[in-house]
Amino acid sequence: MALQAVLFDLDGTLIDSERDNIESVAMAMRKLGKNLTQAERDFVIGHSWRDIYDMLVLNHGIAVPMADLINIAVDEKQSLIEAHGFRVLPGALEIVRRLADRGVPLAIASGSSRREVHEAIEGIGLTPCFRVLLGAEDYAPGKPHPAPYLAAMKALGVDAQGCVVIEDALPGVKAGKAAGAAVIGVQEGNFAGYDLSEAHIVVQRLTDVTDAVFDQVLTLR
């Protein structure tokens, strides 16, 4: 089976941003007079803004529309990024550019907002490499439902048979498998310590994802 497309998660896969994501949501909620519990902080990792918003409405009864809450949180996140910049995970730039140079269609299917996705990919200089950038507003429901990756496949015009998903979180691994793709789990940015053993192949970092690994994972699905 030939490689037709590679679908990347963003946070924890290409950039080390999970801590900033958690803190930006917490900062936004504090502006609304609410505090996140540890369980709510943990929930932010690996879930889409739609699911996070639904959780916050259920737990805190907030009445702010999702788009407004996202904008508050992303504004707070910008202040964090200004302090340290985007933290690119080892091998991220190299693998994306290598695949793009070969003409492999690439997509992002992230639980972050469209604004966060576009700002991050532009910030690390990879915008020309991706044909599709999807955020939480572009699908429903979020991971572990297959909708994010099915939407990315549809946007690229490819089917699941030759697609590889690269993920750092268990909800994303489940989503990729449910969409019918081969899934590589990457430990490097797995801030939450998810068990990634459900992925078809698990590697330590993106530098380990060689052409041979792509060939192998496509045979395991």
N, C-alpha and C positions, 0 to 999 in steps of 0.2 A: 504494500500500500504506500503510495507516494504521499509526501507531506503536501497538503493543500493550503493550510493556514495555521497560524499560531495565535491563540487567544490568551492574552495576559490579564491577570488581576493587576491592580496598581499598588495599593497600600500593603506593605509588608512583602511584596513580590519584587517590584522594581525600585521602590523607595521605602526607606525606614521612616514611616509616618504614623504608625498606629498610636504612639504616645501623644503626638500632636492632635490626632483625631479625637482621642478621648478627652484631652484637656480642653479642646475648643468647644466640644459639646457641653462639658461641665461649666466652662466660662459663660457660654450662652445661657444656660439654665440659671446660673447665678444672677444674671441680669434680669431674669424673670422672677427672682426671689426663691428659686428652687435649688436643692442640692442633690447631686447624684449619689446613689448608694454604690458600694463596690460591685454588686451584682449588675447594676445598670452600666457601670463603666466597662465591665467585662463584656457585656452584650454588644457594645459598640464595635468591638473587634470582629471582623468577618461578616457583619451585617450591613444591609443597605440603609440609606437614609430613610426610605419609606418604612422599613421595619423599626428603625430607631425612633422615628417620629411616632409611630403607632404605640410603641412601648411607653414613650414619655406622656402621650395623651392618656393612656390607660392608667399609668401610675401616678401622674401629677395633675391631670385634668387641665393641661395647658390649652389655651384657646388660640394661640398664635398660629397662623397658617404655616404649613411645612416650608414653603418657599421663603417666608420671612425668617423662620428659625434657622434655615440653612444659611441665609445671608449673614445673620448675626454671628453664627458659629464660624463661617469662613472668614469674616472680617477679623475675628479673634485669632483664627489660625494664621492669618497673614502676619500678625505681630510676632507669633512664635517663629515662623519661617524666616522673617527678617533678622531674627537673632542668630540663627545658625545655618540658614539656607536649606535647600533640599538635600537630604542625605540619601545619595544613590547607593543602592546595595551592590556588593561586588559582582561584577560581570554583567550588570544590567545594560549598560550602554553598549557593550561589546556584542551581546547576543542579539539585541534588537537591530543594531546596525548590520550585523552579519547576515541576518535573515532578510532584512530590507534590501540589502545589496544584491541578494540572490533573487529578488522578486517575489519572495514569499509574502502573501497577504497577511497583514498583522492588524489586530484589533485589541482595544482595551475594553473590558467589561467590568466596571467597578461599582461598588456600593456607594462610593463618594458621589457628590453632586457633579453635574456637568462642569460647573465653574471650577471645582477643585481639580477635576481630571484635566481639563484644558490648561489650567495654570501650571499644574505639575509637569505635564508632558512638555509644554513650552519652556518651563523653567529648567528642565534638564536637557533641552536641545534635541528632543526626539520627534517633534511634530511632523516633519517630513516623512518619517518612517512608517507612520500608522495611517491606514486607510479609514479606520473607523474608531471613534472614541465615544464610548457609551458611559453615561452616569446613571444615577438612581432614577432620574426623571424619565429615562428612556425605556423602562420596562416595569412590569409588576407581575407577580411579587418578586422579592429579592432572593438571593442565595440563602438556603440550599436548593430552592426551586430552580429548574433549568432555564427559566425565562431569560436571564441575562445573557447566557451563552447562546441560546437559540436565537435571540435578537441579533447578536454579533454575527452569527453564521448567516442569517438572512441578509444582513446589511452587506456582508462580503460576497454573497452569492455562492456560498460553498455548502456542502453537506457535511455531516458529522464524521463520515468515514475516514477522511484524511485530516481531521482537525486535532490539534494538540492544545490542551489547556494547561497553563502554568499557574500554580496557586501556592499560597502559603498558609491557608486557613481551611479547616475542615468543612465549613459551609460551602466554600468555593469548590473544594474537591468533590463534594456530593453533587453540586450543581453541574460541574463539568461532566461527571459520569452520567448523570440523569439526562443530559443533553446528547449523550452518545459519543462524546469525544474521548480520546485518550488523555489521561491526566498525569502530569508530573507535579509532585509536591516538593517544595523547596523549604528547607529548614531555616536558612540564614535569617530571614525576617519574621520568623514565626514567634512573635513577641508573646503571644498567649500560651505558647507551649502546646498547641493542638497536636493530637495524635494524627499524623498524616498517612498512616499505614493503608488507608482505603485508596490512596492514589495508586495508579498502576506502577509507577516508579517514584521513589523518594530519593532526592539528592540533597547534599549539604548546602550547596550554593549554585547560583546560576552559571558560574564558570564550569561546573560539572556537566552542564547540558550540552553535550557534543552532538554532532550529526549522527553518531552511532546510537546515542540515547534516543534521539527522535525516531530512528529506524526501529529500535527495539520496542519503544512504547507503543508504536502503531500496531505491532504484532500482538501485544498483550491485551488490547481492548477486545 
